[in-house]
């Protein structure tokens, strides 16, 4: 008796030109959702596509009808393939659960006409991709994979992502929306440049007038104002170093790590999924219930927080500047870091 095949849960819409990415993503999807590859229809993968001898178009239509969800990898090759766009249109019309994924170097601007109001995510946005998995699992009423399996699936995919990204071709045509936006940005940049040049000429005239007056105090004050470094730029740069840690540990763990380095109590919830990654990469030891200060992530955070402190020491106007903007200015207060890094 012939074994009955598993019903298709997900129709993975893609371009055949992206087969390496598709193979890696399909494996990631199956692991992270706790389903088998048989539950995913993928026309480019052996055993998961159209059977030999079958009419390709009819088979695609049948699987689109059967599937409970459509996941589309919207790469440059996908957007320039008439068949892919026709396949997407048919799947979109037949299915209520639609999950578009924008594949870099594509951007959301390119997708405006294609997504038709459906909210999509970028493939290289780990946090958004995690939420997408939860949305798919909820829509299909799938039993959740264990936290460890889900974390390993995500880790393995993003470990392979740099190499996969190199294999994705760039678009051969420029989308009209992108072209229009580029022209608008260029016009705005030119206006800003003209305004800056006008301000510069006024400043030069002001300094020249002060020098002609030979008033040492006034000249010194103006010169000092022009020599002052841009503390906001320096602060953003220092905070940027810390923000690079966030994708690795997550915002909740980062907040707890900062509390630890501030010498304040932190209370990680070991029963919550957000601590799984911190434990897995040895940032936190669940047995001793302590933070590992020798971990790469904790060292990077310590270095980043020191750079922020240096910015405060080197710029005497930074405190008054933050006060005037109604922002926190005490680096010993966790609320300063919450505000600056967006971690709550």
C-alpha positions as semicolon CSV with decimal commas, in nm:
position;residue;x (nm);y (nm);z (nm)
1;X;0,000;0,000;0,000
2;X;0,143;0,336;-0,103
3;X;0,221;0,568;0,184
4;X;0,009;0,879;0,186
5;X;0,218;1,197;0,164
6;X;0,196;1,464;0,433
7;X;-0,032;1,759;0,354
8;X;0,149;2,075;0,243
9;X;0,151;2,334;0,518
10;X;0,374;2,596;0,353
11;X;0,417;2,699;-0,010
12;X;0,773;2,841;-0,034
13;X;0,762;3,081;-0,327
14;X;1,109;3,162;-0,466
15;X;1,333;3,207;-0,767
16;X;1,527;2,905;-0,894
17;X;1,827;3,139;-0,927
18;X;1,846;3,151;-0,545
19;X;1,861;2,775;-0,495
20;X;2,145;2,784;-0,235
21;X;1,958;3,039;-0,024
22;X;1,632;2,848;-0,070
23;X;1,791;2,522;0,044
24;X;1,935;2,684;0,359
25;X;1,613;2,873;0,437
26;X;1,392;2,567;0,387
27;X;1,608;2,372;0,632
28;X;1,591;2,660;0,880
29;X;1,213;2,689;0,840
30;X;1,152;2,318;0,899
31;X;1,373;2,308;1,210
32;X;1,246;2,631;1,364
33;X;0,879;2,540;1,309
34;X;0,920;2,176;1,418
35;X;0,782;2,039;1,089
36;X;0,918;1,803;0,823
37;X;1,040;1,905;0,478
38;X;0,743;1,711;0,336
39;X;0,519;1,981;0,478
40;X;0,693;2,246;0,265
41;X;0,634;2,267;-0,110
42;X;0,949;2,402;-0,276
43;X;0,970;2,359;-0,652
44;X;1,352;2,385;-0,668
45;X;1,430;2,111;-0,415
46;X;1,437;1,742;-0,504
47;X;1,138;1,555;-0,360
48;X;0,959;1,874;-0,253
49;X;0,859;2,012;-0,590
50;X;0,663;1,910;-0,895
51;X;0,669;1,537;-0,967
52;X;0,837;1,427;-1,290
53;X;0,595;1,409;-1,581
54;X;0,341;1,643;-1,419
55;X;0,233;1,972;-1,574
56;X;0,441;2,234;-1,391
57;X;0,188;2,518;-1,398
58;X;-0,102;2,297;-1,293
59;X;0,105;2,144;-1,012
60;X;0,207;2,489;-0,884
61;X;-0,157;2,597;-0,880
62;X;-0,266;2,279;-0,699
63;X;-0,002;2,318;-0,428
64;X;-0,083;2,687;-0,384
65;X;-0,445;2,590;-0,321
66;X;-0,349;2,307;-0,084
67;X;-0,100;2,505;0,126
68;X;-0,220;2,682;0,439
69;X;0,045;2,957;0,418
70;X;0,261;3,123;0,155
71;X;0,617;3,229;0,241
72;X;0,784;3,429;-0,038
73;X;1,158;3,502;-0,065
74;X;1,150;3,832;-0,254
75;X;1,502;3,851;-0,395
76;X;1,620;4,064;-0,692
77;X;1,596;3,756;-0,919
78;X;1,242;3,692;-0,791
79;X;1,131;4,048;-0,866
80;X;1,265;4,029;-1,223
81;X;1,102;3,692;-1,302
82;X;0,757;3,722;-1,466
83;X;0,676;3,362;-1,365
84;X;0,770;3,424;-0,999
85;X;0,551;3,734;-0,985
86;X;0,265;3,544;-1,150
87;X;0,314;3,260;-0,901
88;X;0,312;3,511;-0,615
89;X;-0,004;3,676;-0,746
90;X;-0,184;3,343;-0,771
91;X;-0,071;3,229;-0,426
92;X;-0,164;3,568;-0,278
93;X;-0,514;3,546;-0,428
94;X;-0,571;3,190;-0,306
95;X;-0,426;3,211;0,044
96;X;-0,514;3,409;0,356
97;X;-0,183;3,355;0,539
98;X;0,086;3,549;0,354
99;X;0,440;3,600;0,480
100;X;0,666;3,803;0,247
101;X;1,039;3,813;0,324
102;X;1,251;4,084;0,162
103;X;1,590;3,943;0,060
104;X;1,881;4,195;0,058
105;X;2,000;4,381;-0,139
106;X;1,629;4,442;-0,198
107;X;1,464;4,693;0,032
108;X;1,111;4,768;0,148
109;X;1,089;5,049;-0,109
110;X;1,117;4,792;-0,390
111;X;0,836;4,592;-0,232
112;X;0,577;4,868;-0,202
113;X;0,379;4,763;-0,508
114;X;0,434;4,390;-0,457
115;X;0,337;4,355;-0,091
116;X;-0,005;4,510;-0,150
117;X;-0,039;4,624;0,211
118;X;0,094;4,300;0,362
119;X;0,358;4,360;0,630
120;X;0,688;4,191;0,543
121;X;1,022;4,142;0,716
122;X;1,385;4,157;0,601
123;X;1,570;3,829;0,588
124;X;1,874;3,969;0,773
125;X;1,667;4,110;1,062
126;X;1,696;3,837;1,327
127;X;1,443;3,988;1,565
128;X;1,182;4,037;1,291
129;X;1,246;3,687;1,157
130;X;1,190;3,542;1,505
131;X;0,855;3,720;1,525
132;X;0,766;3,594;1,176
133;X;0,825;3,234;1,287
134;X;0,592;3,287;1,581
135;X;0,327;3,435;1,348
136;X;0,352;3,139;1,108
137;X;0,333;2,886;1,393
138;X;0,028;3,063;1,536
139;X;-0,145;3,086;1,196
140;X;-0,089;2,715;1,126
141;X;-0,153;2,606;1,486
142;X;0,182;2,427;1,499
143;X;0,328;2,285;1,821
144;X;0,621;2,504;1,921
145;X;0,976;2,379;1,875
146;X;1,186;2,375;2,192
147;X;1,377;2,695;2,263
148;X;1,711;2,521;2,214
149;X;1,616;2,384;1,870
150;X;1,483;2,723;1,762
151;X;1,796;2,903;1,881
152;X;2,028;2,656;1,706
153;X;1,829;2,682;1,383
154;X;1,853;3,061;1,392
155;X;2,224;3,049;1,481
156;X;2,309;2,808;1,200
157;X;2,118;3,008;0,939
158;X;2,278;3,340;1,034
159;X;2,619;3,174;1,049
160;X;2,570;3,075;0,685
161;X;2,405;3,406;0,588
162;X;2,723;3,603;0,489
163;X;2,818;3,338;0,231
164;X;2,457;3,303;0,113
165;X;2,427;3,680;0,076
166;X;2,730;3,690;-0,154
167;X;2,554;3,447;-0,387
168;X;2,242;3,661;-0,427
169;X;2,250;3,857;-0,752
170;X;2,181;4,228;-0,766
171;X;1,885;4,368;-0,954
172;X;1,946;4,443;-1,322
173;X;1,677;4,709;-1,329
174;X;1,607;4,999;-1,095
175;X;1,254;5,008;-0,958
176;X;1,064;5,328;-1,036
177;X;0,993;5,387;-0,666
178;X;1,365;5,361;-0,583
179;X;1,457;5,596;-0,868
180;X;1,200;5,852;-0,756
181;X;1,319;5,831;-0,395
182;X;1,682;5,873;-0,505
183;X;1,592;6,189;-0,700
184;X;1,401;6,325;-0,399
185;X;1,693;6,250;-0,166
186;X;1,936;6,413;-0,410
187;X;1,725;6,729;-0,425
188;X;1,704;6,740;-0,044
189;X;2,081;6,690;-0,016
190;X;2,146;6,974;-0,257
191;X;1,918;7,204;-0,059
192;X;2,096;7,107;0,264
193;X;2,435;7,167;0,099
194;X;2,328;7,510;-0,025
195;X;2,202;7,602;0,323
196;X;2,526;7,478;0,482
197;X;2,741;7,679;0,241
198;X;2,532;7,988;0,313
199;X;2,575;7,940;0,690
200;X;2,948;7,887;0,641
201;X;2,984;8,213;0,452
202;X;2,794;8,397;0,726
203;X;3,017;8,240;0,992
204;X;3,332;8,342;0,803
205;X;3,204;8,698;0,776
206;X;3,123;8,702;1,148
207;X;3,469;8,581;1,246
208;X;3,633;8,831;1,010
209;X;3,432;9,113;1,164
210;X;3,537;9,010;1,516
211;X;3,902;8,988;1,414
212;X;3,882;9,336;1,262
213;X;3,751;9,467;1,593
214;X;4,049;9,308;1,768
215;X;3,844;9,211;2,069
216;X;4,033;8,910;2,215
217;X;3,745;8,785;2,430
218;X;3,490;8,786;2,151
219;X;3,730;8,628;1,904
220;X;3,821;8,356;2,156
221;X;3,456;8,279;2,225
222;X;3,369;8,244;1,857
223;X;3,679;8,036;1,784
224;X;3,598;7,808;2,075
225;X;3,246;7,753;1,942
226;X;3,381;7,652;1,603
227;X;3,651;7,427;1,747
228;X;3,415;7,232;1,977
229;X;3,371;6,871;1,866
230;X;3,027;6,737;1,780
231;X;2,947;6,548;2,101
232;X;2,627;6,406;1,959
233;X;2,817;6,238;1,678
234;X;3,078;6,105;1,920
235;X;2,808;5,977;2,156
236;X;2,621;5,805;1,873
237;X;2,943;5,639;1,759
238;X;3,018;5,508;2,110
239;X;2,661;5,383;2,154
240;X;2,683;5,220;1,813
241;X;2,957;4,995;1,946
242;X;2,718;4,874;2,217
243;X;2,428;4,834;1,975
244;X;2,633;4,582;1,778
245;X;2,600;4,345;2,077
246;X;2,219;4,354;2,074
247;X;2,159;4,107;1,785
248;X;2,377;3,850;1,964
249;X;2,219;3,866;2,311
250;X;1,888;4,051;2,265
251;X;1,772;4,380;2,425
252;X;1,649;4,225;2,752
253;X;1,980;4,051;2,820
254;X;2,177;4,362;2,720
255;X;1,984;4,565;2,978
256;X;2,067;4,311;3,249
257;X;2,434;4,310;3,145
258;X;2,446;4,690;3,179
259;X;2,292;4,668;3,526
260;X;2,564;4,418;3,618
261;X;2,841;4,652;3,500
262;X;2,678;4,943;3,684
263;X;2,707;4,736;4,002
264;X;2,332;4,706;4,043
265;X;2,109;4,403;4,095
266;X;1,987;4,218;3,787
267;X;1,722;3,948;3,796
268;X;1,735;3,721;3,490
269;X;1,436;3,492;3,447
270;X;1,591;3,154;3,362
271;X;1,250;3,018;3,273
272;X;1,208;3,270;2,993
273;X;1,332;3,210;2,636
274;X;1,526;3,538;2,622
275;X;1,796;3,394;2,850
276;X;1,856;3,083;2,637
277;X;2,101;3,256;2,405
278;X;2,295;3,419;2,692
279;X;2,338;3,079;2,854
280;X;2,425;2,908;2,527
281;X;2,712;3,147;2,447
282;X;2,836;3,153;2,809
283;X;2,742;3,512;2,887
284;X;2,550;3,384;3,188
285;X;2,618;3,078;3,408
286;X;2,286;2,931;3,530
287;X;2,457;2,706;3,786
288;X;2,635;2,985;3,974
289;X;2,366;3,237;3,867
290;X;2,634;3,487;3,770
291;X;2,744;3,685;3,465
292;X;3,062;3,583;3,284
293;X;3,273;3,901;3,272
294;X;3,535;3,725;3,057
295;X;3,289;3,655;2,773
296;X;3,344;3,842;2,446
297;X;3,004;4,010;2,474
298;X;3,062;4,136;2,828
299;X;3,409;4,264;2,732
300;X;3,264;4,444;2,430
301;X;2,992;4,601;2,647
302;X;3,246;4,714;2,906
303;X;3,457;4,872;2,631
304;X;3,153;5,045;2,479
305;X;3,037;5,187;2,813
306;X;3,392;5,315;2,877
307;X;3,385;5,494;2,540
308;X;3,059;5,663;2,638
309;X;3,217;5,775;2,966
310;X;3,514;5,915;2,771
311;X;3,278;6,119;2,552
312;X;3,130;6,277;2,865
313;X;3,475;6,354;3,004
314;X;3,601;6,509;2,681
315;X;3,293;6,723;2,606
316;X;3,199;6,973;2,874
317;X;2,882;7,077;2,690
318;X;2,731;6,730;2,664
319;X;2,540;6,739;2,996
320;X;2,385;7,079;2,929
321;X;2,310;6,969;2,573
322;X;2,124;6,657;2,689
323;X;1,942;6,856;2,959
324;X;1,824;7,112;2,701
325;X;1,679;6,823;2,497
326;X;1,498;6,681;2,800
327;X;1,710;6,363;2,790
328;X;1,882;6,160;3,062
329;X;2,245;6,251;3,125
330;X;2,365;6,037;3,419
331;X;2,553;5,732;3,292
332;X;2,517;5,569;3,635
333;X;2,138;5,557;3,583
334;X;1,999;5,259;3,390
335;X;1,735;5,495;3,249
336;X;2,010;5,677;3,056
337;X;2,106;5,352;2,881
338;X;1,743;5,251;2,827
339;X;1,674;5,583;2,656
340;X;1,990;5,589;2,445
341;X;1,978;5,222;2,335
342;X;1,601;5,170;2,325
343;X;1,611;4,878;2,571
344;X;1,325;4,853;2,819
